[in-house]
Amino acid sequence: MIRFAWYESGALFGIRYDFDRGDALPWHAHDKDTAHNIVILDGLVRLVLPGAERLGLAGDVLDFDNAVRHTIRCESTTARILNLFLNGMPADYRTLPITERAGVLGVQIGDTN
């Protein structure tokens, strides 16, 4: 179960993810507005790209080509990352309701299902 919450501080914007062993984000890619670095706050994660993998431990920052499809997988008992957006909060995110700013992937805060 992957839990997430927005992180905002001044002009900085990110999304924090908390993983359990084996959790992985869906395969995805980004445009320039949603490009991010991965800051590993705790645990061990694997960044998987087609034909390449990179491990990251707490304290590491993974910088990569966000236009390439990728996933991030937890390789330790638990892990916490911060996807720190390179260009601040995307404009489309500003209109999202507060219920979509934290929750569980697939189940947002406020969902009754």
C-alpha positions as a Markdown table, in Angstrom:
| # | Residue | x | y | z |
|---|---|---|---|---|
| 1 | Met | 0.0 | 0.0 | 0.0 |
| 2 | Ile | 1.6 | 3.3 | -1.1 |
| 3 | Arg | 0.6 | 6.3 | 0.9 |
| 4 | Phe | 1.3 | 9.8 | -0.5 |
| 5 | Ala | 1.1 | 13.4 | 0.6 |
| 6 | Trp | 2.0 | 16.7 | -1.0 |
| 7 | Tyr | 5.0 | 18.6 | 0.2 |
| 8 | Glu | 5.0 | 22.4 | -0.1 |
| 9 | Ser | 7.6 | 24.9 | 1.2 |
| 10 | Gly | 7.9 | 28.3 | -0.4 |
| 11 | Ala | 8.4 | 27.7 | -4.1 |
| 12 | Leu | 9.3 | 24.0 | -3.5 |
| 13 | Phe | 6.8 | 21.4 | -4.4 |
| 14 | Gly | 6.9 | 17.6 | -4.1 |
| 15 | Ile | 5.0 | 14.5 | -3.3 |
| 16 | Arg | 6.1 | 12.2 | -0.5 |
| 17 | Tyr | 5.5 | 8.5 | -0.9 |
| 18 | Asp | 5.6 | 5.8 | 1.8 |
| 19 | Phe | 6.2 | 2.3 | 0.6 |
| 20 | Asp | 6.1 | -1.2 | 2.0 |
| 21 | Arg | 8.4 | -3.9 | 0.6 |
| 22 | Gly | 7.5 | -4.8 | -3.0 |
| 23 | Asp | 5.3 | -1.7 | -3.5 |
| 24 | Ala | 5.9 | 0.0 | -6.9 |
| 25 | Leu | 4.5 | 3.1 | -8.6 |
| 26 | Pro | 2.8 | 2.4 | -11.9 |
| 27 | Trp | 5.0 | 2.7 | -15.0 |
| 28 | His | 4.8 | 6.3 | -16.2 |
| 29 | Ala | 6.7 | 9.2 | -17.8 |
| 30 | His | 6.7 | 13.0 | -17.4 |
| 31 | Asp | 6.6 | 16.1 | -19.4 |
| 32 | Lys | 8.7 | 19.1 | -18.4 |
| 33 | Asp | 6.0 | 20.4 | -16.0 |
| 34 | Thr | 5.9 | 17.2 | -14.0 |
| 35 | Ala | 9.6 | 16.3 | -14.1 |
| 36 | His | 11.1 | 15.4 | -10.7 |
| 37 | Asn | 14.2 | 14.1 | -8.9 |
| 38 | Ile | 13.8 | 11.4 | -6.4 |
| 39 | Val | 15.1 | 12.2 | -2.9 |
| 40 | Ile | 15.3 | 9.0 | -0.8 |
| 41 | Leu | 14.4 | 9.9 | 2.8 |
| 42 | Asp | 14.5 | 6.3 | 4.2 |
| 43 | Gly | 15.0 | 2.8 | 3.1 |
| 44 | Leu | 16.2 | 1.4 | -0.3 |
| 45 | Val | 14.4 | 1.9 | -3.6 |
| 46 | Arg | 15.0 | 0.8 | -7.1 |
| 47 | Leu | 14.4 | 3.2 | -10.1 |
| 48 | Val | 13.6 | 1.0 | -13.1 |
| 49 | Leu | 13.9 | 2.3 | -16.6 |
| 50 | Pro | 13.8 | 0.2 | -19.8 |
| 51 | Gly | 17.2 | -1.5 | -19.9 |
| 52 | Ala | 18.5 | 0.2 | -16.7 |
| 53 | Glu | 18.1 | 0.2 | -13.0 |
| 54 | Arg | 19.5 | 2.4 | -10.2 |
| 55 | Leu | 19.4 | 1.7 | -6.5 |
| 56 | Gly | 19.0 | 4.6 | -4.0 |
| 57 | Leu | 19.6 | 4.6 | -0.3 |
| 58 | Ala | 18.5 | 7.2 | 2.3 |
| 59 | Gly | 20.3 | 10.5 | 1.5 |
| 60 | Asp | 20.6 | 9.8 | -2.2 |
| 61 | Val | 19.1 | 11.9 | -4.9 |
| 62 | Leu | 18.3 | 10.2 | -8.2 |
| 63 | Asp | 18.3 | 12.5 | -11.2 |
| 64 | Phe | 17.2 | 10.9 | -14.5 |
| 65 | Asp | 15.4 | 11.5 | -17.9 |
| 66 | Asn | 11.8 | 11.8 | -16.8 |
| 67 | Ala | 10.5 | 11.6 | -20.3 |
| 68 | Val | 11.5 | 7.9 | -20.3 |
| 69 | Arg | 9.0 | 5.4 | -18.8 |
| 70 | His | 9.9 | 4.4 | -15.3 |
| 71 | Thr | 8.8 | 2.9 | -12.0 |
| 72 | Ile | 10.0 | 3.2 | -8.5 |
| 73 | Arg | 10.0 | 0.1 | -6.3 |
| 74 | Cys | 10.6 | -0.4 | -2.6 |
| 75 | Glu | 13.4 | -2.9 | -1.9 |
| 76 | Ser | 13.5 | -2.7 | 1.9 |
| 77 | Thr | 10.9 | -3.4 | 4.6 |
| 78 | Thr | 9.7 | 0.2 | 4.2 |
| 79 | Ala | 10.9 | 3.2 | 2.2 |
| 80 | Arg | 10.0 | 6.9 | 2.0 |
| 81 | Ile | 10.8 | 9.1 | -1.0 |
| 82 | Leu | 10.2 | 12.7 | -2.0 |
| 83 | Asn | 9.6 | 13.3 | -5.6 |
| 84 | Leu | 10.8 | 16.9 | -5.8 |
| 85 | Phe | 9.4 | 18.7 | -8.9 |
| 86 | Leu | 12.1 | 20.5 | -10.9 |
| 87 | Asn | 9.8 | 23.3 | -12.1 |
| 88 | Gly | 7.6 | 23.8 | -9.0 |
| 89 | Met | 4.0 | 22.9 | -8.7 |
| 90 | Pro | 2.4 | 22.1 | -12.1 |
| 91 | Ala | -0.3 | 24.6 | -12.9 |
| 92 | Asp | -2.9 | 21.8 | -13.3 |
| 93 | Tyr | -2.3 | 20.7 | -9.7 |
| 94 | Arg | -3.4 | 24.1 | -8.3 |
| 95 | Thr | -7.0 | 23.3 | -9.1 |
| 96 | Leu | -7.1 | 19.8 | -7.5 |
| 97 | Pro | -9.3 | 19.5 | -4.5 |
| 98 | Ile | -7.7 | 19.1 | -1.1 |
| 99 | Thr | -8.9 | 15.5 | -1.0 |
| 100 | Glu | -6.4 | 14.6 | -3.8 |
| 101 | Arg | -3.4 | 16.0 | -2.0 |
| 102 | Ala | -2.9 | 13.0 | 0.3 |
| 103 | Gly | -4.1 | 9.4 | 0.5 |
| 104 | Val | -3.4 | 6.0 | -0.7 |
| 105 | Leu | -2.8 | 5.3 | -4.4 |
| 106 | Gly | -6.1 | 4.3 | -5.8 |
| 107 | Val | -7.9 | 5.4 | -2.7 |
| 108 | Gln | -7.9 | 9.1 | -2.0 |
| 109 | Ile | -8.8 | 10.7 | 1.3 |
| 110 | Gly | -12.6 | 11.2 | 1.3 |
| 111 | Asp | -13.3 | 8.1 | -0.8 |
| 112 | Thr | -15.8 | 5.8 | 0.7 |
| 113 | Asn | -15.0 | 2.7 | -1.3 |
